Amino acid sequence: MSKPEVTSQPEDASQPLAEARIAELRRSIDEIDSAVIELLRRRAQLSRQVQKARIGQRGARIAPAREDRVRQHFRSGLGTKGEHVAGAVLLLCRGGGPSVAAANGDAAAADGDAAAADGNDTTGRSYR
Ligand SMILES: C=C(O[C@@H]1C=C(C(=O)O)C=C[C@H]1O)C(=O)O
Protein backbone atom coordinates (compact mmCIF):
# COMPACT_ATOMS: atom_id res chain seq x y z
CA MET A 1 0.00 0.00 0.00
CA SER A 2 1.37 3.45 -0.85
CA LYS A 3 2.08 5.90 1.92
CA PRO A 4 -0.42 8.71 2.41
CA GLU A 5 0.94 11.98 1.08
CA VAL A 6 1.99 14.36 3.81
CA THR A 7 2.63 17.99 2.93
CA SER A 8 5.18 19.56 5.22
CA GLN A 9 5.10 22.89 3.40
CA PRO A 10 3.08 25.66 5.00
CA GLU A 11 0.14 26.80 2.92
CA ASP A 12 1.43 29.32 0.39
CA ALA A 13 -0.12 32.74 1.05
CA SER A 14 1.17 33.89 -2.35
CA GLN A 15 -1.57 31.82 -3.93
CA PRO A 16 -4.70 33.52 -2.64
CA LEU A 17 -6.97 31.76 -5.11
CA ALA A 18 -5.77 28.36 -4.03
CA GLU A 19 -6.08 29.47 -0.41
CA ALA A 20 -9.63 30.65 -0.96
CA ARG A 21 -10.50 27.39 -2.69
CA ILE A 22 -9.01 25.38 0.16
CA ALA A 23 -10.97 27.42 2.69
CA GLU A 24 -14.16 26.85 0.71
CA LEU A 25 -13.54 23.12 0.45
CA ARG A 26 -12.79 22.98 4.18
CA ARG A 27 -16.06 24.70 4.95
CA SER A 28 -17.82 22.00 2.97
CA ILE A 29 -15.87 19.33 4.83
CA ASP A 30 -16.84 20.90 8.16
CA GLU A 31 -20.49 20.91 7.12
CA ILE A 32 -20.30 17.24 6.24
CA ASP A 33 -18.55 16.48 9.53
CA SER A 34 -21.36 18.26 11.40
CA ALA A 35 -23.93 16.16 9.55
CA VAL A 36 -21.97 12.98 10.29
CA ILE A 37 -21.79 13.92 13.99
CA GLU A 38 -25.53 14.55 14.12
CA LEU A 39 -26.24 11.21 12.41
CA LEU A 40 -23.91 9.41 14.81
CA ARG A 41 -25.72 10.97 17.78
CA ARG A 42 -29.01 9.74 16.39
CA ARG A 43 -27.55 6.32 15.68
CA ALA A 44 -26.19 6.07 19.23
CA GLN A 45 -29.61 6.94 20.67
CA LEU A 46 -31.32 4.24 18.60
CA SER A 47 -28.60 1.72 19.39
CA ARG A 48 -28.97 2.34 23.11
CA GLN A 49 -32.73 1.85 22.86
CA VAL A 50 -32.12 -1.58 21.30
CA GLN A 51 -29.56 -2.45 23.96
CA LYS A 52 -31.88 -1.32 26.75
CA ALA A 53 -34.75 -3.38 25.37
CA ARG A 54 -32.53 -6.45 25.11
CA ILE A 55 -31.13 -5.99 28.63
CA GLY A 56 -34.75 -5.60 29.83
CA GLN A 57 -35.34 -9.11 28.50
CA ARG A 58 -32.24 -10.32 30.39
CA GLY A 59 -30.24 -10.37 27.17
CA ALA A 60 -26.68 -9.18 26.63
CA ARG A 61 -25.85 -5.60 25.70
CA ILE A 62 -23.61 -6.74 22.86
CA ALA A 63 -24.86 -8.81 19.93
CA PRO A 64 -21.72 -10.06 18.10
CA ALA A 65 -23.58 -11.53 15.10
CA ARG A 66 -25.37 -8.24 14.50
CA GLU A 67 -22.08 -6.35 14.88
CA ASP A 68 -20.54 -8.60 12.24
CA ARG A 69 -23.36 -7.60 9.88
CA VAL A 70 -22.77 -3.92 10.66
CA ARG A 71 -19.06 -4.38 9.86
CA GLN A 72 -19.95 -6.15 6.63
CA HIS A 73 -22.31 -3.32 5.69
CA PHE A 74 -19.53 -0.76 6.15
CA ARG A 75 -17.05 -2.95 4.29
CA SER A 76 -19.38 -3.31 1.32
CA GLY A 77 -19.94 0.45 1.21
CA LEU A 78 -16.43 1.69 1.97
CA GLY A 79 -14.01 -1.15 1.33
CA THR A 80 -11.73 -2.74 3.91
CA LYS A 81 -11.11 0.58 5.66
CA GLY A 82 -14.86 0.70 6.22
CA GLU A 83 -14.40 -1.95 8.87
CA HIS A 84 -12.31 0.46 10.92
CA VAL A 85 -15.09 3.01 10.61
CA ALA A 86 -17.58 0.34 11.73
CA GLY A 87 -15.39 -0.42 14.74
CA ALA A 88 -15.38 3.25 15.74
CA VAL A 89 -19.13 3.58 15.19
CA LEU A 90 -19.85 0.49 17.29
CA LEU A 91 -17.52 1.73 20.02
CA LEU A 92 -19.37 5.03 20.07
CA CYS A 93 -22.84 3.49 20.06
CA ARG A 94 -22.37 0.71 22.59
CA GLY A 95 -23.64 1.59 26.00
CA GLY A 96 -21.83 1.04 29.24
CA GLY A 97 -19.88 4.28 29.20
CA PRO A 98 -20.93 7.90 29.17
CA SER A 99 -23.48 8.67 26.50
CA VAL A 100 -22.62 10.64 23.41
CA ALA A 101 -24.90 13.36 24.78
CA ALA A 102 -22.32 13.93 27.53
CA ALA A 103 -19.60 14.64 24.98
CA ASN A 104 -19.61 18.43 24.88
CA GLY A 105 -16.24 19.16 26.38
CA ASP A 106 -16.94 17.01 29.42
CA ALA A 107 -13.44 15.78 30.30
CA ALA A 108 -14.64 13.61 33.18
CA ALA A 109 -17.09 11.84 30.89
CA ALA A 110 -14.41 11.42 28.26
CA ASP A 111 -12.11 9.83 30.88
CA GLY A 112 -14.76 7.24 31.54
CA ASP A 113 -14.45 6.11 27.95
CA ALA A 114 -10.73 5.40 28.18
CA ALA A 115 -11.20 1.73 29.05
CA ALA A 116 -13.22 1.24 25.89
CA ALA A 117 -10.66 3.05 23.77
CA ASP A 118 -7.96 0.39 23.79
CA GLY A 119 -8.85 -0.99 20.38
CA ASN A 120 -10.76 -3.96 21.68
CA ASP A 121 -14.48 -4.31 21.87
CA THR A 122 -16.14 -5.71 24.95
CA THR A 123 -16.13 -9.19 23.43
CA GLY A 124 -12.33 -9.01 23.52
CA ARG A 125 -12.13 -8.89 19.75
CA SER A 126 -9.77 -6.35 18.25
CA TYR A 127 -11.34 -3.96 15.80
CA ARG A 128 -8.03 -2.51 14.58
C1 LIG B 1 -28.13 -1.89 18.61
C2 LIG B 1 -27.85 -3.15 18.92
O1 LIG B 1 -27.05 -3.50 20.02
C3 LIG B 1 -25.63 -3.41 19.98
C4 LIG B 1 -25.19 -2.26 19.18
C5 LIG B 1 -25.06 -2.37 17.82
C6 LIG B 1 -24.97 -1.17 16.95
O2 LIG B 1 -24.80 -0.06 17.47
O3 LIG B 1 -25.12 -1.32 15.73
C7 LIG B 1 -25.02 -3.65 17.24
C8 LIG B 1 -25.09 -4.78 17.98
C9 LIG B 1 -25.12 -4.75 19.46
O4 LIG B 1 -23.84 -5.02 19.97
C10 LIG B 1 -28.41 -4.27 18.12
O5 LIG B 1 -28.32 -5.43 18.55
O6 LIG B 1 -28.99 -4.02 17.04
Ligand as a Chemical Component Dictionary entry (heavy atoms), coordinates in Angstrom:
data_LIG
# 
_chem_comp.id                   LIG 
_chem_comp.type                 NON-POLYMER 
_chem_comp.pdbx_formal_charge   0 
_chem_comp.three_letter_code    LIG 
# 
loop_
_chem_comp_atom.comp_id 
_chem_comp_atom.atom_id 
_chem_comp_atom.alt_atom_id 
_chem_comp_atom.type_symbol 
_chem_comp_atom.charge 
_chem_comp_atom.model_Cartn_x 
_chem_comp_atom.model_Cartn_y 
_chem_comp_atom.model_Cartn_z 
_chem_comp_atom.pdbx_ordinal 
LIG C1  C1  C 0 -28.131 -1.888 18.613 1  
LIG C2  C2  C 0 -27.847 -3.149 18.917 2  
LIG O1  O1  O 0 -27.054 -3.495 20.021 3  
LIG C3  C3  C 0 -25.629 -3.408 19.984 4  
LIG C4  C4  C 0 -25.186 -2.260 19.180 5  
LIG C5  C5  C 0 -25.061 -2.372 17.825 6  
LIG C6  C6  C 0 -24.975 -1.171 16.950 7  
LIG O2  O2  O 0 -24.800 -0.056 17.472 8  
LIG O3  O3  O 0 -25.119 -1.319 15.726 9  
LIG C7  C7  C 0 -25.023 -3.654 17.236 10 
LIG C8  C8  C 0 -25.086 -4.784 17.982 11 
LIG C9  C9  C 0 -25.122 -4.746 19.458 12 
LIG O4  O4  O 0 -23.845 -5.025 19.974 13 
LIG C10 C10 C 0 -28.415 -4.272 18.120 14 
LIG O5  O5  O 0 -28.316 -5.431 18.546 15 
LIG O6  O6  O 0 -28.986 -4.022 17.043 16 
# 
loop_
_chem_comp_bond.comp_id 
_chem_comp_bond.atom_id_1 
_chem_comp_bond.atom_id_2 
_chem_comp_bond.value_order 
_chem_comp_bond.pdbx_ordinal 
LIG C1  C2  DOUB 1  
LIG C2  O1  SING 2  
LIG C2  C10 SING 3  
LIG O1  C3  SING 4  
LIG C3  C4  SING 5  
LIG C3  C9  SING 6  
LIG C4  C5  DOUB 7  
LIG C5  C6  SING 8  
LIG C5  C7  SING 9  
LIG C6  O2  DOUB 10 
LIG C6  O3  SING 11 
LIG C7  C8  DOUB 12 
LIG C8  C9  SING 13 
LIG C9  O4  SING 14 
LIG C10 O5  DOUB 15 
LIG C10 O6  SING 16 
# 
